[in-house]
């Protein structure tokens, strides 16, 4: 009996030893090929259960090897360590910018704490904000507010690895598959360019990164090394974040010191329902809106405007006529609730106490 027990213990120890040896070997391979060993924590038990076995992923890998000269072994190892992250799909189908009424949504971002933190962030980074305002022509308080809405000035940048989130959306979220496959490719290029281990990068459930929550394509295209230290760091460098937001907004047409919108009176919302929240650009002149009985209730500029309507109370909808700058914020996030919150926060931060 004692002999059998001893043999059993030796077998168990042998299996554990083999398992540990295998994991160490795989970790060493990950280090060598630039794939994060953090992915081992949630890795599928078998490669057949991973994304590496997905025919679409295999075709994707082949395309990147041919098009971008990636190492096939690196990509296969990376995709073998991940599987679908269901929560990413759930969150993508229930985004607060789409389902939460404005009067609730805005309270998360335009409260006293976020205003006070924004003023403190602005004071701390006065040099970089003045520099960005001068060089990029973007109002400083708008830069601060956008960072404030995105990540509470860098406090909440996301805790999930970007690689798994993007892969899930690229291959298990058909509605935007092409978009996320392009973002996944951009992330892999970004990782290679910056010597990041694939899978070590933390971000939001949708793959957005850093205190400004840039998607990988925008990170590669519009992020800037504003502090001049030789690399872009959107997680820890306030200067890089400020310069990158300014560069993004300038790229999308921000007009310096120009208005965003004016309050409007709409006599018959039903009569103009097809124009409310209908476009992502200014579409009519003030005279054309007046002919539809949509009238600005504040001083306004003779520029084209779009019509925005948002629920400001449970039983109340308010209306605004929006200029180009409003829609430029929507280029950052295509939600009117989002754009309005950013600009309302900016106004509060920019006020002299």
Residue frames relative to the residue before (quaternion, step in Angstrom):
aa qw qx qy qz dx dy dz
X 1.0000 0.0000 0.0000 0.0000 0.00 0.00 0.00
X 0.6672 0.4949 -0.2951 0.4721 3.57 0.91 -0.92
X 0.6126 0.5544 -0.3368 0.4516 3.56 1.12 -0.75
X 0.6600 0.5084 -0.3030 0.4627 3.60 0.93 -0.95
X 0.6501 0.5222 -0.3141 0.4539 3.56 0.97 -0.89
X 0.6561 0.5131 -0.3090 0.4591 3.56 0.98 -0.87
X 0.6435 0.5142 -0.3170 0.4701 3.57 1.00 -0.84
X 0.6387 0.5352 -0.3181 0.4521 3.57 1.01 -0.87
X 0.6580 0.5107 -0.3068 0.4606 3.55 0.95 -0.91
X 0.6424 0.5251 -0.3218 0.4561 3.56 1.01 -0.79
X 0.6358 0.5284 -0.3239 0.4601 3.59 1.05 -0.80
X 0.6512 0.5125 -0.3120 0.4646 3.55 0.95 -0.93
X 0.6701 0.4957 -0.2961 0.4664 3.55 0.88 -0.97
X 0.6332 0.5352 -0.3251 0.4549 3.56 1.08 -0.73
X 0.6585 0.5015 -0.3051 0.4709 3.56 0.99 -0.86
X 0.6385 0.5144 -0.3238 0.4720 3.56 1.00 -0.85
X 0.6426 0.5298 -0.3155 0.4547 3.53 1.01 -0.86
X 0.6522 0.5057 -0.3121 0.4706 3.58 0.98 -0.86
X 0.6536 0.5159 -0.3149 0.4555 3.56 0.98 -0.91
X 0.6672 0.4971 -0.3011 0.4660 3.57 0.92 -0.92
X 0.6447 0.5213 -0.3183 0.4597 3.53 0.99 -0.86
X 0.6499 0.5207 -0.3148 0.4553 3.57 1.02 -0.84
X 0.6640 0.5000 -0.3070 0.4636 3.55 0.98 -0.84
X 0.6299 0.5248 -0.3349 0.4644 3.57 0.98 -0.80
X 0.6439 0.5237 -0.3144 0.4608 3.56 0.98 -0.90
X 0.6752 0.4863 -0.2969 0.4685 3.57 0.95 -0.90
X 0.6159 0.5360 -0.3431 0.4644 3.57 1.06 -0.71
X 0.6506 0.5134 -0.3137 0.4635 3.54 0.96 -0.88
X 0.6423 0.5159 -0.3185 0.4688 3.57 1.03 -0.81
X 0.6312 0.5356 -0.3278 0.4553 3.57 1.03 -0.79
X 0.6467 0.5147 -0.3130 0.4680 3.56 0.96 -0.88
X 0.6709 0.5173 -0.2922 0.4436 3.54 0.96 -0.91
X 0.7715 0.3695 -0.1816 0.4851 3.58 0.94 -0.91
X 0.5233 -0.6662 0.4072 0.3415 3.60 1.22 -0.04
X 0.4961 0.6131 -0.4444 0.4248 3.56 1.06 0.80
X 0.4944 -0.7060 0.4227 0.2803 3.57 -0.74 1.06
X 0.3857 -0.7105 0.5418 0.2301 3.57 -0.98 0.87
X 0.4782 0.6512 -0.4463 0.3849 3.59 1.24 -0.10
X 0.6017 0.5799 -0.3559 0.4183 3.57 1.14 -0.59
X 0.5394 0.6301 -0.4031 0.3867 3.59 1.20 -0.36
X 0.5736 0.6240 -0.3772 0.3733 3.58 1.11 -0.64
X 0.7971 0.2201 -0.1049 0.5525 3.59 0.99 -0.84
X 0.3339 0.7834 -0.4777 0.2160 3.59 1.23 0.27
X 0.5406 -0.5932 0.4723 0.3643 3.61 -1.11 0.59
X 0.5622 -0.6184 0.4262 0.3463 3.56 -1.11 0.61
X 0.7918 0.1539 -0.0703 0.5869 3.55 1.11 -0.66
X 0.5936 -0.5992 0.4084 0.3491 3.56 -1.05 0.78
X 0.6157 0.5733 -0.3502 0.4119 3.59 1.07 -0.73
X 0.6808 0.4658 -0.2801 0.4910 3.60 1.23 -0.45
X 0.6090 0.5761 -0.3359 0.4294 3.57 1.29 -0.06
X 0.6734 -0.4815 0.3676 0.4238 3.55 -1.32 0.07
X 0.5470 0.6307 -0.3996 0.3787 3.60 1.17 -0.44
X 0.6793 0.4849 -0.2867 0.4704 3.60 1.19 -0.50
X 0.5194 0.6478 -0.4052 0.3826 3.59 1.29 -0.19
X 0.4801 -0.6944 0.4487 0.2932 3.65 -0.69 1.03
X 0.6385 0.5237 -0.3319 0.4560 3.59 1.04 -0.74
X 0.6450 0.5095 -0.3146 0.4748 3.55 1.04 -0.78
X 0.6170 0.5415 -0.3425 0.4570 3.58 1.00 -0.78
X 0.6647 0.4857 -0.2993 0.4824 3.58 0.97 -0.86
X 0.6170 0.5476 -0.3257 0.4619 3.57 1.08 -0.78
X 0.6487 0.5117 -0.3083 0.4715 3.57 0.94 -0.91
X 0.6557 0.5175 -0.3138 0.4515 3.57 0.89 -0.93
X 0.6472 0.5215 -0.3155 0.4578 3.57 1.02 -0.81
X 0.6855 0.4798 -0.2890 0.4652 3.59 0.93 -0.86
X 0.6054 0.5409 -0.3533 0.4648 3.57 1.10 -0.64
X 0.7120 0.4457 -0.2536 0.4797 3.57 0.93 -0.92
X 0.7444 0.4410 -0.2251 0.4481 3.56 0.82 -1.04
X 0.8247 0.2271 -0.0722 0.5129 3.58 0.86 -0.99
X 0.4379 -0.7406 0.4241 0.2827 3.57 1.31 0.17
X 0.2374 0.7604 -0.5562 0.2366 3.55 0.97 0.92
X 0.5016 -0.6103 0.5171 0.3294 3.51 -1.29 0.42
X 0.4566 -0.7186 0.4535 0.2635 3.57 -0.63 1.13
X 0.6525 0.5301 -0.3219 0.4354 3.60 0.93 -0.87
X 0.6246 0.5435 -0.3353 0.4495 3.57 1.04 -0.77
X 0.6973 0.4675 -0.2786 0.4666 3.57 0.81 -0.99
X 0.6528 0.5140 -0.3263 0.4508 3.59 0.90 -0.83
X 0.6419 0.5092 -0.3229 0.4737 3.58 1.01 -0.80
X 0.6574 0.5190 -0.3161 0.4455 3.59 0.89 -0.91
X 0.7167 0.4409 -0.2629 0.4720 3.59 0.79 -0.96
X 0.6078 0.5559 -0.3630 0.4356 3.63 1.16 -0.45
X 0.6787 0.5070 -0.2852 0.4483 3.58 1.22 -0.38
X 0.7461 0.3661 -0.2184 0.5115 3.60 1.22 -0.06
X 0.1159 -0.7496 0.6471 0.0773 3.50 -1.34 0.49
X 0.7540 -0.4000 0.2597 0.4517 3.57 -1.29 0.16
X 0.2067 -0.7373 0.6310 0.1247 3.57 -1.09 0.82
X 0.3204 -0.8156 0.4520 0.1670 3.56 0.04 1.36
X 0.6383 0.5650 -0.3384 0.3984 3.57 0.96 -0.83
X 0.5688 0.5923 -0.3789 0.4267 3.58 1.16 -0.56
X 0.6746 0.4836 -0.2902 0.4762 3.57 0.95 -0.89
X 0.6295 0.5368 -0.3333 0.4522 3.58 0.99 -0.81
X 0.6900 0.4693 -0.2832 0.4728 3.58 0.89 -0.91
X 0.6338 0.5386 -0.3346 0.4429 3.59 1.01 -0.72
X 0.6964 0.4522 -0.2649 0.4903 3.56 1.15 -0.59
X 0.7609 0.2969 -0.1664 0.5524 3.59 1.27 -0.15
X 0.1380 0.8224 -0.5382 0.1219 3.57 0.79 0.99
X 0.5085 -0.6793 0.4311 0.3068 3.61 -0.82 0.95
X 0.5903 0.5803 -0.3694 0.4223 3.61 1.14 -0.58
X 0.7206 0.4369 -0.2347 0.4846 3.57 1.22 -0.54
X 0.8096 0.3244 -0.1398 0.4688 3.58 0.96 -0.80
X 0.6668 0.4979 -0.3130 0.4576 3.61 1.17 -0.38
X 0.4482 -0.6912 0.4827 0.2975 3.63 -0.76 0.94
X 0.6490 -0.5796 0.3244 0.3710 3.56 -1.05 0.76
X 0.6535 0.5321 -0.3436 0.4144 3.61 0.86 -0.82
X 0.6675 0.4376 -0.3017 0.5214 3.61 1.18 -0.42
X 0.6444 0.5508 -0.3167 0.4255 3.57 0.93 -0.92
X 0.6895 0.5123 -0.2880 0.4233 3.57 0.84 -1.02
X 0.6067 0.5927 -0.3569 0.3914 3.59 1.08 -0.69
X 0.5994 0.5696 -0.3601 0.4320 3.59 1.18 -0.42
X 0.8038 0.3408 -0.1190 0.4729 3.55 1.09 -0.74
X 0.7526 0.3789 -0.2132 0.4945 3.59 1.08 -0.55
X 0.3853 0.7261 -0.4845 0.2995 3.56 1.13 0.59
X 0.7251 -0.4715 0.2999 0.4026 3.55 -1.33 0.34
X 0.6431 0.5383 -0.3333 0.4308 3.60 1.00 -0.80
X 0.6994 0.4582 -0.2911 0.4648 3.57 0.90 -0.86
X 0.5987 0.5388 -0.3593 0.4714 3.57 1.13 -0.55
X 0.6728 0.4961 -0.2963 0.4620 3.58 0.86 -0.97
X 0.6569 0.4962 -0.3083 0.4766 3.60 0.98 -0.83
X 0.6316 0.5371 -0.3263 0.4540 3.56 1.08 -0.70
X 0.6444 0.5060 -0.3187 0.4766 3.56 1.00 -0.78
X 0.6484 0.5094 -0.3151 0.4699 3.58 1.02 -0.79
X 0.6328 0.5216 -0.3195 0.4748 3.59 1.02 -0.82
X 0.6580 0.5132 -0.3040 0.4597 3.58 1.00 -0.85
X 0.6567 0.5053 -0.3147 0.4631 3.58 0.96 -0.82
X 0.6467 0.5298 -0.3039 0.4569 3.56 1.00 -0.88
X 0.7957 0.2839 -0.1111 0.5233 3.57 1.03 -0.87
X 0.1622 0.8353 -0.5111 0.1211 3.56 1.15 0.61
X 0.6420 0.5387 -0.3305 0.4339 3.60 0.91 -0.87
X 0.7141 0.4567 -0.2659 0.4592 3.58 0.80 -1.01
X 0.6492 0.5172 -0.3212 0.4559 3.58 1.03 -0.71
X 0.6462 0.4973 -0.3193 0.4828 3.58 1.00 -0.77
X 0.6357 0.5276 -0.3152 0.4670 3.57 1.04 -0.81
X 0.6802 0.4861 -0.2885 0.4667 3.58 0.90 -0.93
X 0.6294 0.5345 -0.3348 0.4541 3.57 1.00 -0.81
X 0.6879 0.4790 -0.2759 0.4703 3.58 0.96 -0.90
X 0.7490 0.4328 -0.2291 0.4463 3.59 0.83 -0.97
X 0.7879 0.3141 -0.1587 0.5053 3.58 1.02 -0.77
X 0.3806 -0.7456 0.4772 0.2674 3.58 1.21 -0.30
X 0.5161 0.5937 -0.4400 0.4331 3.56 1.00 0.89
X 0.5057 -0.6839 0.4404 0.2874 3.57 -0.77 1.06
X 0.5356 -0.6916 0.3855 0.2936 3.56 -0.75 1.13
X 0.6864 0.5000 -0.3086 0.4285 3.59 0.89 -0.88
X 0.5967 0.5398 -0.3651 0.4683 3.59 1.19 -0.41
X 0.6074 0.5388 -0.3451 0.4707 3.59 1.04 -0.76
X 0.6726 0.4999 -0.2926 0.4604 3.58 0.85 -0.99
X 0.6769 0.5069 -0.3005 0.4411 3.58 0.86 -0.95
X 0.6445 0.5233 -0.3353 0.4454 3.56 0.95 -0.78
X 0.6482 0.4858 -0.3132 0.4956 3.58 1.00 -0.79
X 0.6341 0.5483 -0.3208 0.4410 3.57 1.08 -0.73
X 0.6804 0.4618 -0.2866 0.4916 3.58 0.95 -0.83
X 0.6653 0.5295 -0.3128 0.4232 3.58 0.92 -0.86
X 0.8567 -0.0285 0.0880 0.5075 3.61 0.62 -1.07
X 0.4881 -0.6559 0.4379 0.3738 3.60 1.21 0.37
X 0.6725 -0.5280 0.2674 0.4444 3.56 0.93 1.06
X 0.7706 -0.3888 0.1704 0.4753 3.53 1.00 0.95
X 0.5063 0.6706 -0.4238 0.3380 3.60 1.22 -0.03
X 0.7925 0.2065 -0.0806 0.5681 3.60 1.05 -0.77
X 0.0852 0.8427 -0.5220 0.1004 3.58 0.07 1.28
X 0.6273 -0.5426 0.3382 0.4446 3.60 1.25 -0.01
X 0.2196 -0.8194 0.5253 0.0660 3.56 -1.01 0.85
X 0.6029 0.5582 -0.3604 0.4417 3.59 1.26 0.09
X 0.5213 -0.6365 0.4449 0.3538 3.56 -1.02 0.69
X 0.5275 -0.6819 0.4300 0.2680 3.51 -0.85 1.12
X 0.6218 0.5838 -0.3416 0.3948 3.58 0.98 -0.85
X 0.6941 0.4612 -0.2827 0.4750 3.61 0.84 -0.93
X 0.6443 0.5235 -0.3282 0.4507 3.58 0.95 -0.83
X 0.6936 0.4715 -0.2841 0.4647 3.57 0.82 -0.95
X 0.6374 0.5204 -0.3351 0.4589 3.59 1.00 -0.74
X 0.6209 0.5378 -0.3351 0.4614 3.58 1.00 -0.80
X 0.7128 0.4449 -0.2577 0.4771 3.57 0.85 -0.96
X 0.6439 0.5425 -0.3203 0.4342 3.57 1.09 -0.65
X 0.8237 0.2411 -0.0990 0.5035 3.59 1.04 -0.72
X 0.7698 0.2914 -0.1888 0.5356 3.61 1.23 -0.11
X 0.6549 0.4191 -0.3183 0.5423 3.57 1.20 0.52
X 0.1918 -0.8638 0.4513 0.1160 3.60 0.52 1.23
X 0.5849 0.6219 -0.3832 0.3524 3.59 1.01 -0.72
X 0.8124 0.1231 -0.0543 0.5674 3.62 1.02 -0.72
X 0.1496 0.8543 -0.4864 0.1061 3.52 1.14 0.69
X 0.6708 0.5053 -0.3086 0.4465 3.58 0.84 -0.94
X 0.6370 0.5354 -0.3234 0.4506 3.57 0.98 -0.88
X 0.7448 0.4218 -0.2441 0.4559 3.57 0.74 -1.02
X 0.5766 0.5410 -0.3961 0.4669 3.62 1.12 -0.38
X 0.6349 0.5124 -0.3246 0.4784 3.58 1.07 -0.70
X 0.6557 0.4979 -0.3057 0.4783 3.58 1.04 -0.79
X 0.6229 0.5314 -0.3376 0.4644 3.59 1.05 -0.72
X 0.6316 0.5126 -0.3243 0.4829 3.58 0.97 -0.82
X 0.6621 0.5050 -0.3094 0.4592 3.59 0.93 -0.90
X 0.6299 0.5260 -0.3435 0.4567 3.60 1.01 -0.72
X 0.6660 0.5008 -0.3081 0.4590 3.58 0.90 -0.88
X 0.6288 0.5094 -0.3264 0.4884 3.58 1.06 -0.70
X 0.6475 0.5259 -0.3077 0.4578 3.56 0.98 -0.91
X 0.6423 0.5190 -0.3199 0.4644 3.58 0.98 -0.85
X 0.6671 0.4943 -0.3072 0.4650 3.56 0.95 -0.84
X 0.6728 0.5164 -0.2930 0.4414 3.57 0.93 -0.92
X 0.7729 0.3480 -0.1689 0.5030 3.58 1.08 -0.74
X 0.4346 -0.7179 0.4386 0.3214 3.57 1.32 0.13
X 0.3171 0.7121 -0.5490 0.3016 3.57 0.97 0.91
X 0.4376 -0.6310 0.5549 0.3201 3.57 -1.12 0.57
X 0.4995 -0.6539 0.4735 0.3142 3.59 -0.85 0.96
X 0.7959 0.2808 -0.2258 0.4865 3.56 -0.78 1.04
X 0.6050 0.5740 -0.3631 0.4155 3.60 1.22 -0.21
X 0.5918 0.6046 -0.3529 0.3997 3.59 1.24 -0.39
X 0.2149 -0.7891 0.5655 0.1065 3.58 -0.77 1.03
X 0.1372 0.7938 -0.5821 0.1106 3.56 -1.06 0.77
X 0.7360 -0.3909 0.3060 0.4603 3.55 -1.26 -0.42
X 0.6984 -0.4639 0.3340 0.4308 3.57 -1.29 0.16
X 0.7088 0.4373 -0.2629 0.4870 3.61 1.17 -0.48
X 0.6141 -0.5844 0.3404 0.4069 3.59 1.28 0.06
X 0.4505 0.6745 -0.4648 0.3550 3.61 1.23 0.27
X 0.2268 -0.8336 0.5020 0.0409 3.54 -0.97 0.93
X 0.8337 0.2754 -0.1962 0.4366 3.50 -1.26 0.60
X 0.7157 -0.4584 0.3082 0.4275 3.54 -1.32 0.02
X 0.6925 0.4207 -0.2814 0.5140 3.60 1.25 -0.22
X 0.3413 -0.7891 0.4553 0.2314 3.59 1.35 -0.02
X 0.1656 0.7778 -0.5758 0.1900 3.55 0.72 1.11
X 0.3919 -0.6410 0.5993 0.2763 3.52 -1.16 0.67
X 0.6960 -0.5205 0.2857 0.4037 3.61 -1.12 0.56
X 0.6432 0.5167 -0.3517 0.4421 3.63 0.90 -0.76
X 0.6806 0.4676 -0.2909 0.4833 3.59 0.97 -0.79
X 0.5827 0.5635 -0.3716 0.4527 3.57 1.09 -0.63
X 0.6992 0.4678 -0.2691 0.4689 3.57 0.87 -0.95
X 0.7493 0.4416 -0.2144 0.4445 3.57 0.97 -0.90
X 0.8487 0.2308 -0.0489 0.4733 3.58 0.83 -1.01
X 0.5294 0.6105 -0.4337 0.3988 3.63 1.17 -0.20
X 0.1327 -0.8115 0.5676 0.0404 3.59 -0.99 0.84
X 0.4280 -0.6533 0.5656 0.2647 3.53 -1.25 0.66
X 0.0663 -0.8699 0.4883 0.0211 3.56 0.38 1.26
X 0.6912 0.4476 -0.2950 0.4847 3.60 1.11 -0.50
X 0.4446 -0.7571 0.4037 0.2571 3.57 1.33 0.10
X 0.4296 0.7169 -0.4633 0.2948 3.61 1.08 0.60
X 0.6654 -0.5510 0.2883 0.4130 3.57 1.25 0.25
X 0.7953 0.1103 -0.1121 0.5855 3.60 1.22 -0.03
X 0.4691 -0.6589 0.5143 0.2852 3.54 -1.25 0.55
X 0.0306 0.7843 -0.6174 0.0517 3.57 -0.83 1.01
X 0.1225 -0.8330 0.5386 0.0333 3.56 -0.18 1.29
X 0.5876 0.5641 -0.3751 0.4425 3.60 1.25 0.09
X 0.8420 0.2242 -0.0639 0.4866 3.57 0.85 -0.96
X 0.6890 0.4581 -0.2839 0.4846 3.60 1.19 -0.30
X 0.3476 -0.7371 0.5437 0.2005 3.58 -0.48 1.19
X 0.6336 0.5528 -0.3300 0.4291 3.57 1.00 -0.84
X 0.6698 0.4887 -0.3025 0.4701 3.59 0.88 -0.92
X 0.6362 0.5258 -0.3276 0.4599 3.58 1.02 -0.78
X 0.6655 0.5040 -0.2974 0.4633 3.58 0.90 -0.93
X 0.6854 0.4807 -0.2892 0.4643 3.58 0.84 -0.93
X 0.6605 0.5209 -0.3066 0.4454 3.57 1.00 -0.79
X 0.6395 0.5023 -0.3250 0.4827 3.60 0.99 -0.79
X 0.6511 0.5153 -0.3149 0.4598 3.57 0.94 -0.88
X 0.6532 0.5112 -0.3072 0.4665 3.57 0.97 -0.87
X 0.6344 0.5359 -0.3188 0.4568 3.58 1.01 -0.85
X 0.7079 0.4621 -0.2763 0.4572 3.58 0.76 -1.01
X 0.6228 0.5165 -0.3467 0.4744 3.60 1.01 -0.70
X 0.6352 0.5499 -0.3192 0.4384 3.56 0.94 -0.92
X 0.7495 0.3862 -0.2051 0.4970 3.57 1.04 -0.78
X 0.6911 -0.5647 0.2573 0.3706 3.58 1.20 0.43
X 0.2528 0.7820 -0.5365 0.1918 3.61 1.11 0.48
X 0.2224 -0.7665 0.5929 0.1071 3.58 -1.02 0.90
X 0.4205 -0.7609 0.4468 0.2111 3.55 -0.44 1.30
X 0.8673 0.0215 -0.0666 0.4929 3.54 -1.03 1.01
X 0.4810 0.6250 -0.4595 0.4085 3.55 1.09 0.74
X 0.5790 -0.6180 0.3974 0.3534 3.61 -1.08 0.62
X 0.4332 -0.6839 0.5241 0.2643 3.54 -1.30 0.41
X 0.7841 -0.1667 0.1807 0.5699 3.57 0.93 -0.97
X 0.2016 -0.7374 0.6233 0.1646 3.54 -1.36 0.14
X 0.5590 -0.5849 0.4622 0.3630 3.56 -1.16 0.59
X 0.1127 -0.8078 0.5775 0.0348 3.56 -1.10 0.71
X 0.3102 -0.7009 0.6080 0.2070 3.51 -1.29 0.51
X 0.1045 -0.7871 0.6072 0.0302 3.56 -0.84 1.02
X 0.3539 -0.7778 0.4800 0.1983 3.56 -0.37 1.23
X 0.8114 0.0334 0.0205 0.5832 3.57 0.91 -0.90
X 0.2763 -0.7979 0.5126 0.1556 3.60 -0.02 1.25
X 0.6290 0.5470 -0.3482 0.4288 3.61 0.99 -0.76
X 0.6574 0.5338 -0.3132 0.4299 3.57 1.03 -0.78
X 0.7734 0.2804 -0.1617 0.5450 3.60 1.14 -0.52
X 0.2520 0.8225 -0.4853 0.1561 3.58 1.25 0.35
X 0.6577 0.5252 -0.3298 0.4276 3.60 1.00 -0.71
X 0.6832 0.4718 -0.2828 0.4803 3.59 1.26 -0.32
X 0.5719 0.6019 -0.3857 0.4024 3.60 1.22 -0.34
X 0.8465 -0.0416 -0.0204 0.5304 3.57 -0.73 1.12
X 0.3985 0.7719 -0.4182 0.2654 3.55 1.19 0.57
X 0.8029 0.2070 -0.0946 0.5509 3.59 1.06 -0.59
X 0.3492 -0.7072 0.5671 0.2375 3.53 -1.31 0.26
X 0.6848 0.3566 -0.3023 0.5590 3.52 1.03 0.90
X 0.5856 -0.5418 0.4426 0.4094 3.62 -1.21 0.36
X 0.1345 -0.8476 0.5124 0.0306 3.59 -0.84 0.93
X 0.8124 0.1693 -0.0784 0.5525 3.63 1.11 -0.52
X 0.4892 -0.6314 0.5147 0.3116 3.53 -1.25 0.52
X 0.6783 -0.4709 0.3605 0.4337 3.57 -1.29 0.25
X 0.6378 0.5292 -0.3283 0.4532 3.59 1.01 -0.78
X 0.6602 0.4976 -0.3083 0.4707 3.57 0.97 -0.80
X 0.6395 0.4970 -0.3271 0.4869 3.58 1.03 -0.71
X 0.6296 0.5444 -0.3365 0.4406 3.58 0.98 -0.81
X 0.6291 0.5391 -0.3313 0.4515 3.57 1.04 -0.75
X 0.6956 0.4185 -0.2558 0.5250 3.57 1.24 -0.48
X 0.4763 -0.6975 0.3997 0.3563 3.56 1.38 0.24
X 0.4609 0.5773 -0.4990 0.4531 3.52 0.99 1.05
X 0.0110 0.8484 -0.5221 0.0863 3.55 -0.31 1.30
X 0.4311 -0.6725 0.5277 0.2889 3.61 -0.91 0.83
X 0.2620 -0.7756 0.5571 0.1397 3.56 -1.00 0.81
X 0.6822 0.3703 -0.2670 0.5712 3.57 1.33 0.28
X 0.6469 -0.4750 0.3865 0.4545 3.60 -1.20 0.24
X 0.0547 -0.8257 0.5610 -0.0224 3.57 -0.91 0.89
X 0.4509 -0.6588 0.5320 0.2823 3.53 -1.35 0.33
X 0.4946 -0.6633 0.4806 0.2906 3.54 -1.14 0.68
X 0.3915 0.6747 -0.5228 0.3439 3.54 0.50 1.29
X 0.6132 -0.5259 0.4172 0.4163 3.55 -1.21 0.30
X 0.0937 -0.7932 0.6017 0.0083 3.54 -1.17 0.74
X 0.2991 -0.7104 0.6007 0.2121 3.53 -1.31 0.41
X 0.4291 -0.7101 0.5015 0.2451 3.58 -1.20 0.49
X 0.0929 -0.7956 0.5987 -0.0020 3.54 -0.76 1.17
X 0.0150 -0.7897 0.6133 -0.0032 3.55 -0.97 0.88
X 0.0569 0.8081 -0.5805 0.0829 3.59 -0.71 1.08
X 0.4905 -0.6510 0.4929 0.3044 3.56 -1.12 0.66
X 0.1408 -0.8149 0.5607 0.0421 3.55 -0.50 1.22
X 0.7382 0.0933 -0.1259 0.6561 3.56 1.38 -0.10
X 0.7101 -0.4571 0.2992 0.4442 3.56 -1.21 0.29
X 0.8035 0.2172 -0.0970 0.5457 3.57 1.01 -0.83
X 0.6720 0.4679 -0.2944 0.4928 3.59 1.17 0.52
X 0.1184 -0.7634 0.6318 0.0629 3.56 -1.03 0.88
X 0.1728 -0.7737 0.6032 0.0878 3.57 -0.91 0.95
X 0.2521 -0.7845 0.5569 0.1045 3.53 -1.21 0.64
X 0.0748 -0.7718 0.6311 0.0229 3.53 -1.21 0.70
X 0.2851 -0.6761 0.6377 0.2343 3.51 -1.33 0.40
X 0.1771 -0.8443 0.5052 0.0239 3.55 -0.51 1.27
X 0.3409 -0.7342 0.5600 0.1765 3.53 -1.06 0.93
X 0.7819 -0.3597 0.2479 0.4447 3.54 -1.38 0.00
X 0.6436 0.5532 -0.3430 0.4026 3.61 0.90 -0.83
X 0.5978 0.5556 -0.3626 0.4499 3.58 1.07 -0.65
X 0.7130 0.4497 -0.2549 0.4738 3.55 0.89 -0.93
X 0.5566 0.5721 -0.3965 0.4536 3.59 1.21 -0.33
X 0.6221 0.5071 -0.3382 0.4914 3.60 1.06 -0.69
X 0.6378 0.5247 -0.3286 0.4582 3.59 1.06 -0.66
X 0.5534 0.5747 -0.4050 0.4466 3.59 1.21 -0.28
X 0.6227 0.5229 -0.3305 0.4791 3.57 1.20 -0.51
X 0.7595 -0.0786 0.0768 0.6412 3.55 1.06 -0.85
X 0.3433 -0.8063 0.4433 0.1883 3.62 -0.41 1.19
X 0.4863 0.6300 -0.4489 0.4062 3.56 0.82 1.04
X 0.4278 -0.6996 0.5111 0.2577 3.57 -0.86 0.95
X 0.5854 0.5573 -0.3715 0.4569 3.59 1.09 -0.59
X 0.6544 0.5165 -0.2944 0.4672 3.55 0.99 -0.93
X 0.6849 0.4911 -0.2946 0.4505 3.59 0.75 -1.04
X 0.6615 0.5045 -0.3117 0.4590 3.57 0.92 -0.87
X 0.6514 0.5142 -0.3187 0.4580 3.60 0.99 -0.79
X 0.6292 0.5273 -0.3338 0.4633 3.59 0.97 -0.82
X 0.7242 0.4503 -0.2559 0.4552 3.57 0.79 -1.00
X 0.6228 0.5155 -0.3437 0.4778 3.58 1.08 -0.60
X 0.6404 0.5015 -0.3185 0.4868 3.58 1.03 -0.78
X 0.6268 0.5450 -0.3331 0.4462 3.59 0.99 -0.83
X 0.6437 0.5270 -0.3208 0.4528 3.58 0.94 -0.86
X 0.6744 0.4983 -0.2908 0.4608 3.56 0.97 -0.91
X 0.6633 0.4994 -0.3033 0.4676 3.58 0.98 -0.85
X 0.7013 0.4975 -0.2651 0.4363 3.58 1.01 -0.82
X 0.5549 0.6167 -0.3983 0.3914 3.59 1.20 -0.30
X 0.4151 -0.6770 0.5460 0.2669 3.54 -1.11 0.72
X 0.4028 -0.7229 0.5066 0.2417 3.59 -0.79 1.00
